[in-house]
Amino acid sequence: MTINLSGTIRGCALVAMCGLVLVGCGKKSEEKTEGSKSQVVARIGNEVVTTQELDNEFRLANVPTDKRTDPAIVKKVLGDLVTRKYMVRQALDAKLDREPTVLLDILRARELVLANAVASRDLSEKSSAITSSEIDKYIANNPLKFANRLILSVEQIAFPIDANSQALVESTKEMKTLDEVEQKLTASNVLHGRSIGALSSGDMTPEFFNLIQAKQADNIFFMRSGANGIFFRVTGQQSSPVEGENAIKLARQLLRVDQLKTEASMMAVAANLDAKYEGDYAGIMGKQ
């Protein structure tokens, strides 16, 4: 339903290097201590890979515990870890960690890890407090996600959203067919893909879903999905309710998402109150 656009090889390598540099730069004594606490599973020059690091890679890759001794999985995960450490060593030997942009990327990566850690901690504490009554109320208040959920069969055109997308969407308002939309995207040199897909009523606002239901079958609609925009027409629909334990699990997950959004909003407000902006930025941020 969405288009996944890959980053550059350089970007991927930089992210990989940043992650390791955060914990590895210039800390030989710490590496030795860590190696003494955990079993060493590999060595790359003066660097070591410990069981603790390997277990962390399994965690980040969502490898189930019972699969962490599978030779094929171990080979892939450990091989990737060794390659990353080797690349980091090459980068350090070339003094790439002293380049201003690299230093800024390393700082940003550290901040992201710590910000995600505090958000995950707060969410974990609040999620454990979700009650059965809250879950029941959420299910009752969101029938399109549960008892009345419908799966819409659609023909769709998806494309990545950018700064010019709003003007592009506005220019298609009078178009009646996906063929017209596709011609417009092609003429505008916009990367896009046309396919058959499915949309859930649970992923739409009630207002938008009711609009779709009220329109004619051949109407063209537009919606955002993550980083993509989607033009689509509905070709059919079928009932697909979510009930019982599945409903409870889904409701709990969605409540956690709502909690995370609320927590992020509160953090943003607190951060803005605490910040002191300088020069023109004070006016831009509304704190003159």
SELUM-575506 format. One record per residue (C-alpha): residue number from 0; residue in three letters; z, x, y. Coordinates in pm, whole numbers. Layout:
N
+-----+------+--------+--------+--------+
!  nr ! rest !     up !   east !  north !
+-----+------+--------+--------+--------+
! NUM !  ALA !      Z !      X !      Y !
...
+-----+------+--------+--------+--------+
end
This chain:
288
+-----+------+--------+--------+--------+
!  nr ! rest !     up !   east !  north !
+-----+------+--------+--------+--------+
!   0 !  MET !      0 !      0 !      0 !
!   1 !  THR !     48 !    302 !    227 !
!   2 !  ILE !   -148 !    617 !    299 !
!   3 !  ASN !     35 !    945 !    233 !
!   4 !  LEU !    -90 !   1229 !    454 !
!   5 !  SER !      9 !   1576 !    335 !
!   6 !  GLY !    133 !   1849 !    565 !
!   7 !  THR !    -10 !   2200 !    586 !
!   8 !  ILE !     71 !   2473 !    337 !
!   9 !  ARG !    235 !   2670 !    616 !
!  10 !  GLY !    459 !   2377 !    703 !
!  11 !  CYS !    568 !   2333 !    343 !
!  12 !  ALA !    645 !   2701 !    307 !
!  13 !  LEU !    840 !   2698 !    633 !
!  14 !  VAL !   1058 !   2408 !    521 !
!  15 !  ALA !   1124 !   2580 !    192 !
!  16 !  MET !   1216 !   2904 !    368 !
!  17 !  CYS !   1438 !   2729 !    621 !
!  18 !  GLY !   1640 !   2562 !    349 !
!  19 !  LEU !   1723 !   2892 !    183 !
!  20 !  VAL !   1760 !   3102 !    496 !
!  21 !  LEU !   2037 !   2868 !    609 !
!  22 !  VAL !   2258 !   2984 !    328 !
!  23 !  GLY !   2114 !   3324 !    249 !
!  24 !  CYS !   2045 !   3527 !    565 !
!  25 !  GLY !   2247 !   3844 !    584 !
!  26 !  LYS !   2527 !   3725 !    357 !
!  27 !  LYS !   2520 !   3977 !     75 !
!  28 !  SER !   2894 !   3964 !     21 !
!  29 !  GLU !   2885 !   3586 !    -12 !
!  30 !  GLU !   2597 !   3612 !   -261 !
!  31 !  LYS !   2797 !   3849 !   -476 !
!  32 !  THR !   3102 !   3624 !   -465 !
!  33 !  GLU !   2891 !   3322 !   -552 !
!  34 !  GLY !   2729 !   3511 !   -838 !
!  35 !  SER !   3070 !   3599 !   -977 !
!  36 !  LYS !   3176 !   3233 !   -975 !
!  37 !  SER !   2861 !   3100 !  -1140 !
!  38 !  GLN !   2648 !   3221 !  -1425 !
!  39 !  VAL !   2342 !   3411 !  -1305 !
!  40 !  VAL !   2024 !   3265 !  -1452 !
!  41 !  ALA !   1766 !   3481 !  -1273 !
!  42 !  ARG !   1729 !   3781 !  -1043 !
!  43 !  ILE !   1460 !   3842 !   -782 !
!  44 !  GLY !   1513 !   4193 !   -649 !
!  45 !  ASN !   1862 !   4191 !   -501 !
!  46 !  GLU !   1873 !   3811 !   -497 !
!  47 !  VAL !   2025 !   3600 !   -774 !
!  48 !  VAL !   1985 !   3242 !   -888 !
!  49 !  THR !   2305 !   3084 !  -1019 !
!  50 !  THR !   2369 !   2783 !  -1235 !
!  51 !  GLN !   2525 !   2616 !   -932 !
!  52 !  GLU !   2203 !   2654 !   -734 !
!  53 !  LEU !   1996 !   2532 !  -1027 !
!  54 !  ASP !   2219 !   2227 !  -1068 !
!  55 !  ASN !   2175 !   2154 !   -699 !
!  56 !  GLU !   1797 !   2166 !   -740 !
!  57 !  PHE !   1825 !   1916 !  -1026 !
!  58 !  ARG !   2032 !   1692 !   -800 !
!  59 !  LEU !   1784 !   1707 !   -514 !
!  60 !  ALA !   1497 !   1638 !   -754 !
!  61 !  ASN !   1686 !   1340 !   -902 !
!  62 !  VAL !   1666 !   1485 !  -1253 !
!  63 !  PRO !   1893 !   1281 !  -1485 !
!  64 !  THR !   2181 !   1475 !  -1637 !
!  65 !  ASP !   2050 !   1431 !  -1991 !
!  66 !  LYS !   1714 !   1585 !  -1889 !
!  67 !  ARG !   1854 !   1902 !  -1730 !
!  68 !  THR !   1824 !   2101 !  -2052 !
!  69 !  ASP !   1467 !   1994 !  -2122 !
!  70 !  PRO !   1272 !   2325 !  -2138 !
!  71 !  ALA !    970 !   2188 !  -1949 !
!  72 !  ILE !   1185 !   2051 !  -1665 !
!  73 !  VAL !   1399 !   2364 !  -1646 !
!  74 !  LYS !   1085 !   2580 !  -1634 !
!  75 !  LYS !    940 !   2379 !  -1346 !
!  76 !  VAL !   1257 !   2353 !  -1137 !
!  77 !  LEU !   1373 !   2710 !  -1195 !
!  78 !  GLY !   1022 !   2844 !  -1136 !
!  79 !  ASP !   1000 !   2664 !   -801 !
!  80 !  LEU !   1345 !   2795 !   -701 !
!  81 !  VAL !   1252 !   3154 !   -791 !
!  82 !  THR !    926 !   3124 !   -599 !
!  83 !  ARG !   1109 !   2995 !   -293 !
!  84 !  LYS !   1359 !   3279 !   -300 !
!  85 !  TYR !   1075 !   3530 !   -337 !
!  86 !  MET !    895 !   3379 !    -38 !
!  87 !  VAL !   1213 !   3389 !    169 !
!  88 !  ARG !   1256 !   3757 !     89 !
!  89 !  GLN !    897 !   3823 !    197 !
!  90 !  ALA !    962 !   3637 !    521 !
!  91 !  LEU !   1281 !   3829 !    592 !
!  92 !  ASP !   1115 !   4163 !    514 !
!  93 !  ALA !    844 !   4071 !    765 !
!  94 !  LYS !   1116 !   3977 !   1016 !
!  95 !  LEU !    973 !   3628 !   1050 !
!  96 !  ASP !   1328 !   3497 !   1092 !
!  97 !  ARG !   1332 !   3662 !   1436 !
!  98 !  GLU !   1036 !   3465 !   1570 !
!  99 !  PRO !   1149 !   3209 !   1831 !
! 100 !  THR !    977 !   2910 !   1671 !
! 101 !  VAL !   1112 !   2999 !   1327 !
! 102 !  LEU !   1464 !   3035 !   1467 !
! 103 !  LEU !   1434 !   2691 !   1626 !
! 104 !  ASP !   1307 !   2544 !   1297 !
! 105 !  ILE !   1601 !   2699 !   1110 !
! 106 !  LEU !   1845 !   2555 !   1364 !
! 107 !  ARG !   1682 !   2213 !   1336 !
! 108 !  ALA !   1695 !   2224 !    955 !
! 109 !  ARG !   2067 !   2306 !    969 !
! 110 !  GLU !   2130 !   2020 !   1212 !
! 111 !  LEU !   1940 !   1774 !    991 !
! 112 !  VAL !   2141 !   1873 !    683 !
! 113 !  LEU !   2471 !   1833 !    867 !
! 114 !  ALA !   2368 !   1506 !   1036 !
! 115 !  ASN !   2258 !   1361 !    703 !
! 116 !  ALA !   2583 !   1478 !    544 !
! 117 !  VAL !   2803 !   1296 !    796 !
! 118 !  ALA !   2584 !    985 !    778 !
! 119 !  SER !   2600 !    985 !    397 !
! 120 !  ARG !   2978 !   1031 !    402 !
! 121 !  ASP !   3033 !    743 !    643 !
! 122 !  LEU !   2793 !    517 !    454 !
! 123 !  SER !   2957 !    597 !    121 !
! 124 !  GLU !   3298 !    505 !    259 !
! 125 !  LYS !   3175 !    175 !    403 !
! 126 !  SER !   2954 !     81 !    107 !
! 127 !  SER !   3251 !     84 !   -127 !
! 128 !  ALA !   3405 !   -190 !     89 !
! 129 !  ILE !   3118 !   -441 !     40 !
! 130 !  THR !   3273 !   -755 !   -110 !
! 131 !  SER !   3134 !  -1015 !   -348 !
! 132 !  SER !   3152 !  -1279 !    -76 !
! 133 !  GLU !   2943 !  -1061 !    157 !
! 134 !  ILE !   2684 !  -1020 !   -117 !
! 135 !  ASP !   2675 !  -1394 !   -190 !
! 136 !  LYS !   2640 !  -1471 !    181 !
! 137 !  TYR !   2357 !  -1219 !    221 !
! 138 !  ILE !   2167 !  -1368 !    -76 !
! 139 !  ALA !   2210 !  -1721 !     61 !
! 140 !  ASN !   2098 !  -1620 !    411 !
! 141 !  ASN !   1784 !  -1442 !    289 !
! 142 !  PRO !   1602 !  -1674 !     49 !
! 143 !  LEU !   1265 !  -1503 !     99 !
! 144 !  LYS !   1416 !  -1186 !    -50 !
! 145 !  PHE !   1576 !  -1365 !   -344 !
! 146 !  ALA !   1541 !  -1726 !   -470 !
! 147 !  ASN !   1224 !  -1805 !   -275 !
! 148 !  ARG !   1056 !  -1466 !   -295 !
! 149 !  LEU !    677 !  -1475 !   -316 !
! 150 !  ILE !    438 !  -1193 !   -400 !
! 151 !  LEU !    119 !  -1213 !   -195 !
! 152 !  SER !   -203 !  -1072 !   -338 !
! 153 !  VAL !   -396 !   -915 !    -52 !
! 154 !  GLU !   -710 !   -726 !     37 !
! 155 !  GLN !   -602 !   -462 !    284 !
! 156 !  ILE !   -707 !   -176 !    507 !
! 157 !  ALA !   -437 !     83 !    575 !
! 158 !  PHE !   -443 !    362 !    834 !
! 159 !  PRO !   -191 !    605 !    987 !
! 160 !  ILE !    -22 !    495 !   1310 !
! 161 !  ASP !    -54 !    721 !   1614 !
! 162 !  ALA !    -29 !    701 !   1993 !
! 163 !  ASN !   -363 !    520 !   2020 !
! 164 !  SER !   -293 !    260 !   1753 !
! 165 !  GLN !   -169 !    -17 !   1981 !
! 166 !  ALA !   -492 !    -19 !   2181 !
! 167 !  LEU !   -687 !    -17 !   1856 !
! 168 !  VAL !   -495 !   -316 !   1720 !
! 169 !  GLU !   -546 !   -504 !   2047 !
! 170 !  SER !   -921 !   -447 !   2024 !
! 171 !  THR !   -935 !   -619 !   1683 !
! 172 !  LYS !   -761 !   -944 !   1785 !
! 173 !  GLU !  -1080 !  -1149 !   1795 !
! 174 !  MET !  -1217 !  -1012 !   1469 !
! 175 !  LYS !  -1252 !  -1256 !   1181 !
! 176 !  THR !  -1313 !  -1033 !    879 !
! 177 !  LEU !  -1193 !   -707 !    729 !
! 178 !  ASP !  -1552 !   -583 !    740 !
! 179 !  GLU !  -1540 !   -603 !   1119 !
! 180 !  VAL !  -1207 !   -422 !   1127 !
! 181 !  GLU !  -1337 !   -149 !    897 !
! 182 !  GLN !  -1646 !   -101 !   1114 !
! 183 !  LYS !  -1419 !    -62 !   1418 !
! 184 !  LEU !  -1198 !    195 !   1244 !
! 185 !  THR !  -1502 !    389 !   1127 !
! 186 !  ALA !  -1658 !    386 !   1475 !
! 187 !  SER !  -1327 !    509 !   1619 !
! 188 !  ASN !  -1309 !    793 !   1361 !
! 189 !  VAL !   -979 !    658 !   1226 !
! 190 !  LEU !   -894 !    768 !    872 !
! 191 !  HIS !   -837 !    457 !    661 !
! 192 !  GLY !   -846 !    318 !    309 !
! 193 !  ARG !   -948 !    -24 !    179 !
! 194 !  SER !   -791 !   -160 !   -138 !
! 195 !  ILE !   -642 !   -453 !   -326 !
! 196 !  GLY !   -263 !   -470 !   -302 !
! 197 !  ALA !     46 !   -686 !   -301 !
! 198 !  LEU !    305 !   -770 !    -35 !
! 199 !  SER !    647 !   -923 !    -86 !
! 200 !  SER !    785 !  -1199 !    132 !
! 201 !  GLY !   1111 !  -1008 !    115 !
! 202 !  ASP !    959 !   -727 !    321 !
! 203 !  MET !    861 !   -958 !    607 !
! 204 !  THR !   1055 !  -1139 !    875 !
! 205 !  PRO !   1077 !  -1515 !    812 !
! 206 !  GLU !    880 !  -1573 !   1133 !
! 207 !  PHE !    590 !  -1354 !   1021 !
! 208 !  PHE !    588 !  -1502 !    670 !
! 209 !  ASN !    582 !  -1857 !    810 !
! 210 !  LEU !    292 !  -1757 !   1036 !
! 211 !  ILE !     97 !  -1636 !    733 !
! 212 !  GLN !    171 !  -1957 !    545 !
! 213 !  ALA !     58 !  -2171 !    838 !
! 214 !  LYS !   -276 !  -1995 !    887 !
! 215 !  GLN !   -601 !  -2044 !    699 !
! 216 !  ALA !   -667 !  -1842 !    386 !
! 217 !  ASP !   -933 !  -1622 !    546 !
! 218 !  ASN !   -726 !  -1521 !    850 !
! 219 !  ILE !   -673 !  -1151 !    917 !
! 220 !  PHE !   -318 !  -1028 !    980 !
! 221 !  PHE !   -169 !   -698 !   1093 !
! 222 !  MET !    167 !   -543 !   1008 !
! 223 !  ARG !    335 !   -204 !   1018 !
! 224 !  SER !    460 !    -40 !    700 !
! 225 !  GLY !    642 !    286 !    756 !
! 226 !  ALA !    404 !    531 !    925 !
! 227 !  ASN !    100 !    314 !    852 !
! 228 !  GLY !    -65 !      7 !    994 !
! 229 !  ILE !   -214 !   -254 !    759 !
! 230 !  PHE !   -481 !   -514 !    825 !
! 231 !  PHE !   -490 !   -768 !    542 !
! 232 !  ARG !   -596 !  -1110 !    425 !
! 233 !  VAL !   -412 !  -1310 !    161 !
! 234 !  THR !   -608 !  -1386 !   -157 !
! 235 !  GLY !   -330 !  -1551 !   -358 !
! 236 !  GLN !     44 !  -1577 !   -413 !
! 237 !  GLN !    295 !  -1631 !   -691 !
! 238 !  SER !    666 !  -1702 !   -714 !
! 239 !  SER !    879 !  -1400 !   -808 !
! 240 !  PRO !   1248 !  -1481 !   -751 !
! 241 !  VAL !   1517 !  -1216 !   -774 !
! 242 !  GLU !   1823 !  -1359 !   -947 !
! 243 !  GLY !   2145 !  -1276 !  -1128 !
! 244 !  GLU !   2251 !   -911 !  -1154 !
! 245 !  ASN !   1922 !   -794 !  -1006 !
! 246 !  ALA !   1991 !  -1003 !   -696 !
! 247 !  ILE !   2340 !   -859 !   -664 !
! 248 !  LYS !   2212 !   -501 !   -696 !
! 249 !  LEU !   1934 !   -560 !   -443 !
! 250 !  ALA !   2168 !   -732 !   -198 !
! 251 !  ARG !   2412 !   -442 !   -218 !
! 252 !  GLN !   2130 !   -193 !   -153 !
! 253 !  LEU !   2000 !   -390 !    144 !
! 254 !  LEU !   2348 !   -428 !    289 !
! 255 !  ARG !   2387 !    -52 !    266 !
! 256 !  VAL !   2060 !     -7 !    453 !
! 257 !  ASP !   2184 !   -245 !    723 !
! 258 !  GLN !   2509 !    -50 !    743 !
! 259 !  LEU !   2316 !    274 !    780 !
! 260 !  LYS !   2108 !    128 !   1063 !
! 261 !  THR !   2421 !      3 !   1237 !
! 262 !  GLU !   2593 !    339 !   1193 !
! 263 !  ALA !   2289 !    524 !   1329 !
! 264 !  SER !   2278 !    293 !   1631 !
! 265 !  MET !   2647 !    347 !   1701 !
! 266 !  MET !   2603 !    724 !   1667 !
! 267 !  ALA !   2312 !    715 !   1912 !
! 268 !  VAL !   2518 !    523 !   2169 !
! 269 !  ALA !   2815 !    758 !   2126 !
! 270 !  ALA !   2592 !   1064 !   2157 !
! 271 !  ASN !   2429 !    932 !   2474 !
! 272 !  LEU !   2769 !    858 !   2629 !
! 273 !  ASP !   2888 !   1208 !   2546 !
! 274 !  ALA !   2574 !   1386 !   2666 !
! 275 !  LYS !   2522 !   1518 !   3018 !
! 276 !  TYR !   2154 !   1539 !   3106 !
! 277 !  GLU !   2018 !   1778 !   3366 !
! 278 !  GLY !   1757 !   1736 !   3641 !
! 279 !  ASP !   1482 !   1479 !   3589 !
! 280 !  TYR !   1604 !   1417 !   3234 !
! 281 !  ALA !   1910 !   1237 !   3372 !
! 282 !  GLY !   1682 !    975 !   3527 !
! 283 !  ILE !   1464 !    948 !   3218 !
! 284 !  MET !   1772 !    890 !   3002 !
! 285 !  GLY !   1923 !    643 !   3251 !
! 286 !  LYS !   2229 !    852 !   3339 !
! 287 !  GLN !   2182 !    938 !   3705 !
+-----+------+--------+--------+--------+
end
